[in-house]
Amino acid sequence: MAKREFSPIGKRVRMSAEQRREQIVEAAISLITQYGSYGFSMQSLADAVGLTLPGLNHYVTSRESLLSLIIERYYDATTDVIEPLLDTESENDGTPVVDSQPVPSETEDRDFPETMRAIIRLNAERPELVALFTRLAVEAADPHHPAHDFYVQRHGRVLSTMMAIPWRLPEPYRTEEKLHDLIVTAFFVMDGVQVQSLTNPEESLIELWKRAEPILFPSPIWDGYR
């Protein structure tokens, strides 16, 4: 008769340090989305990933370091997965890119409404990260919140990036002042429809944005520019 092998009950799965940090971040996202940055205990997070509290402290020494890890993974590293923001990188040839797509050159201007739709489509695929972004953005209004400085700097960087892109715009929006107002207003609306989609599951993010577009980009001014 073959000898049976048994595994100890509750035996932890061995992971690399990188895999364990990824697991911790994923569990923390779920907890923050439900309870806020300070609405759960670090012991709850340890339980969620199958670690003791001292074991968790080996990877994140405090709640602040946990939030920093989340920001590093989902904002800095991936240029934006939970939030409705654009980021600029450079590819090997030095061409700026937005959301991993090449920014058109000055001879091939970019459509502003279509770019906003692309961000909406991306965020519609990641509702949990949008919920996390929304929660952290509200909390980070407190100057003492660990993510405060990051959000302040990122909003400024996004605005600068958007202002620098050569847009194909109707004549009334071709001044710096009008472009600034357009970008800020569009993101205000985007924030609003994202909150609405999270609190009213009967309407999708994409459907809500379609309803907002005629107000943001009305006819006849925007005809031919969408």
C-alpha positions in Angstrom: 0.0 0.0 0.0 1.4 3.3 -1.0 2.4 5.7 1.8 0.1 8.7 2.0 1.6 12.2 2.3 -0.1 14.8 4.4 0.4 18.6 4.4 0.1 20.4 7.7 -3.1 22.3 8.1 -2.6 26.1 7.6 0.8 25.6 6.0 1.9 28.8 4.3 2.6 28.9 0.6 6.2 29.9 0.0 6.5 33.1 -2.1 9.3 35.3 -3.2 9.5 38.7 -1.5 8.1 40.3 -4.7 5.1 37.9 -4.9 4.4 38.5 -1.2 4.4 42.3 -1.7 2.0 41.9 -4.6 -0.3 39.8 -2.5 -0.2 42.3 0.3 -1.0 45.2 -2.1 -3.9 43.3 -3.7 -5.4 42.5 -0.2 -4.9 46.1 1.0 -6.7 47.5 -2.1 -9.7 45.4 -1.2 -9.7 46.5 2.4 -9.1 50.2 1.7 -11.9 50.2 -0.9 -14.3 48.8 1.7 -13.2 50.6 4.8 -10.8 53.5 4.0 -7.1 53.8 4.7 -7.7 53.8 8.5 -10.8 51.7 8.7 -9.1 48.3 9.1 -6.4 46.9 11.4 -3.0 45.8 10.2 -3.9 42.5 11.9 -6.8 42.2 9.5 -4.4 42.7 6.6 -2.1 40.1 8.0 -4.9 37.6 8.3 -6.0 38.3 4.7 -2.6 37.2 3.4 -1.9 34.4 5.8 0.8 36.1 7.8 1.4 36.9 11.4 1.5 40.6 12.3 5.3 40.4 12.8 5.5 38.6 9.4 3.5 41.4 7.8 5.8 44.0 9.4 8.7 42.5 7.5 7.2 43.8 4.3 5.3 46.9 5.5 6.4 48.5 8.7 3.5 50.9 9.1 0.2 51.9 7.5 2.0 54.8 5.9 4.5 52.5 4.2 1.6 50.3 3.0 0.0 53.3 1.3 3.4 54.2 -0.2 3.7 50.7 -1.5 0.3 50.9 -3.1 1.0 54.2 -4.7 4.4 53.0 -6.0 2.8 49.9 -7.6 -0.4 51.4 -9.1 0.5 55.0 -9.8 4.2 55.3 -10.3 4.9 51.9 -11.8 1.9 51.5 -14.1 1.4 55.3 -14.8 -2.3 54.9 -13.7 -4.6 52.1 -13.3 -7.3 53.3 -10.6 -7.4 56.9 -11.6 -8.5 58.9 -14.5 -5.2 60.6 -15.2 -2.8 60.7 -18.1 0.9 60.3 -17.6 3.8 60.9 -20.0 6.7 58.5 -20.6 9.3 58.1 -23.3 9.8 55.2 -25.6 13.1 54.2 -27.0 13.0 56.7 -29.7 12.2 59.5 -27.3 8.6 60.0 -28.5 6.2 61.0 -25.7 3.4 58.6 -25.0 0.1 58.9 -23.1 -1.4 55.7 -21.7 1.2 53.8 -23.6 0.0 55.3 -26.9 2.3 57.6 -28.9 1.3 61.2 -28.7 0.7 62.6 -32.2 3.3 65.0 -33.5 2.6 68.6 -34.2 1.5 67.6 -37.7 -0.9 65.0 -36.4 -2.9 66.6 -33.5 -4.8 64.5 -31.0 -8.6 64.5 -30.6 -9.4 65.6 -27.1 -12.9 64.0 -26.8 -11.5 60.6 -28.1 -8.6 60.8 -25.6 -11.1 61.3 -22.7 -13.2 58.4 -24.0 -10.1 56.2 -24.0 -9.4 57.0 -20.4 -13.1 56.2 -19.5 -12.8 52.8 -21.4 -9.7 52.0 -19.5 -11.2 52.9 -16.1 -14.4 51.0 -16.9 -12.3 47.8 -17.0 -10.9 48.4 -13.5 -13.7 49.5 -11.2 -12.0 48.3 -8.0 -8.9 50.5 -8.7 -11.2 53.4 -9.6 -12.9 53.0 -6.3 -9.5 52.9 -4.5 -8.4 56.0 -6.4 -11.6 57.8 -5.4 -11.3 56.9 -1.8 -7.6 57.9 -1.5 -8.2 61.1 -3.4 -10.8 62.3 -0.8 -8.7 61.2 2.1 -5.5 62.8 0.7 -7.2 66.2 1.0 -5.9 66.1 4.5 -2.3 67.6 4.5 -1.3 64.9 7.0 -2.4 62.0 4.9 0.6 60.0 3.6 -0.7 60.3 0.0 -1.3 64.1 0.1 1.9 65.3 -1.5 1.7 62.6 -4.1 -1.8 63.7 -5.2 -0.9 67.4 -5.3 2.1 66.8 -7.4 0.4 64.3 -9.7 -2.5 66.6 -10.5 -0.1 69.3 -11.4 1.9 66.9 -13.6 -1.3 65.7 -15.4 -2.4 69.2 -16.1 1.1 70.1 -17.5 1.1 67.0 -19.7 -2.4 67.7 -21.1 -1.5 71.3 -21.8 1.6 70.3 -23.7 -0.2 67.9 -26.1 -1.0 69.3 -29.5 -4.8 69.0 -29.6 -7.1 69.3 -32.6 -9.5 71.9 -31.1 -12.3 74.2 -32.3 -11.2 77.8 -32.6 -12.7 79.0 -29.3 -10.5 76.6 -27.3 -7.1 77.4 -29.0 -5.9 79.9 -26.3 -3.9 78.7 -23.3 -6.6 80.0 -20.9 -9.5 78.2 -22.7 -7.5 75.0 -23.0 -6.7 75.0 -19.3 -10.4 75.5 -18.5 -11.4 72.7 -20.9 -9.0 70.2 -19.3 -9.9 71.1 -15.7 -13.6 70.9 -16.4 -13.4 67.6 -18.3 -11.6 66.0 -15.4 -14.1 67.5 -12.9 -16.8 65.8 -14.9 -14.9 62.6 -15.2 -14.4 62.4 -11.4 -18.2 63.0 -11.0 -19.3 60.3 -13.4 -16.9 57.8 -11.8 -18.3 58.4 -8.4 -21.8 58.1 -9.9 -21.0 54.8 -11.5 -19.7 53.4 -8.2 -22.8 54.4 -6.3 -25.4 53.6 -9.0 -24.6 50.2 -10.6 -27.6 50.6 -12.9 -25.6 52.9 -15.1 -22.1 52.1 -16.4 -19.2 54.5 -16.5 -19.3 54.5 -20.3 -23.0 55.2 -20.4 -22.7 58.1 -18.0 -19.8 59.6 -20.0 -21.8 59.4 -23.2 -24.5 61.5 -21.5 -22.0 64.1 -20.4 -20.3 64.4 -23.8 -22.9 66.6 -25.5 -22.6 69.1 -22.6 -18.8 69.1 -22.6 -18.4 69.0 -26.4 -21.7 70.6 -27.8 -22.7 71.0 -31.4 -22.1 72.9 -33.6 -18.8 74.1 -32.0 -17.4 70.5 -31.7 -18.7 69.1 -34.9 -15.8 67.6 -36.8 -13.6 67.6 -33.7 -14.9 64.5 -32.0 
